[in-house]
């Protein structure tokens, strides 16, 4: 499936009036535009969040704002920013993709992750398995994905942040169950031998599984799994694996862009609002796990099963090492994957 970047322009106001109340902003309000470059499964989250933030911003400053969204595989989105896409904020699938913006062109500071609470991760998620109604192939855990005759849908870890979470979750399961990285590599090779197509992003894989009816099992973000159940009802079942990974998508202001465009104040406020009670409630409502609000965590606790979760730091020594070992040219993915 060819990669497509979608821009969603959300008209949030018409007239402009009033003076700005924040220091450092123009005294006469001007129409604002903000571009949020994100990864595939956050579309619904940011449609709702953008509307809430625009209302907040208007009430605080008297200024109208329209927010555009760009979605695609997280790795490709990062490369697009590096190549000049004018992102005011980057809300990518993993910190490693955001780190690339600092390494390649200095689009933001190397210590970007320290500028917002909770390591700049206002929400988190995990990886689960989605199967056809009634689970006809009796898929119960990661090891079933390597069985002969099982068709697995997952995106390409070269282009998709979600795919990297998928890959590492399956790798760590196998490492624990079968003993060591060599056995895990053999297991991953068998899983990817069962993958008929690699879409460039997580939403593309969801479409392949749900709408094009390919595959027996979809490796999915938790929020994607519950969105599928909400949209299609009884057509799909969610299987909670015995172990999975704590996915911590991070958010950042793209310093070079906002300083050139003069949008730093609104871009910073936009990301800070993700940590507000309203922002955290919208996060939970859209099936992400609120990271900081105890109120939102309690409100949405029933929709999030308790899972045995590990972090990238614990299992793989952090994203820099994980990327080098598994996803860089010549890494484990290149070694095990042979395109049919």
PyMOL commands that set and color helices and strands:
alter all, ss='L'
color gray80, all
select helices_A, chain A and resi 40-61+74-82+95-103+112-114+117-120+142-146+161-179+181-193+202-210+222-235+255-261+264-273+277-285+294-299+301-303+312-316+319-327+332-336
alter helices_A, ss='H'
color red, helices_A
select strands_A, chain A and resi 6-10+32-39+65-72+89-92+123-124+127-132+152-153+217-221+236-239+244-245+250-253+289-290+309-310
alter strands_A, ss='S'
color yellow, strands_A
deselect
rebuild
show_as cartoon
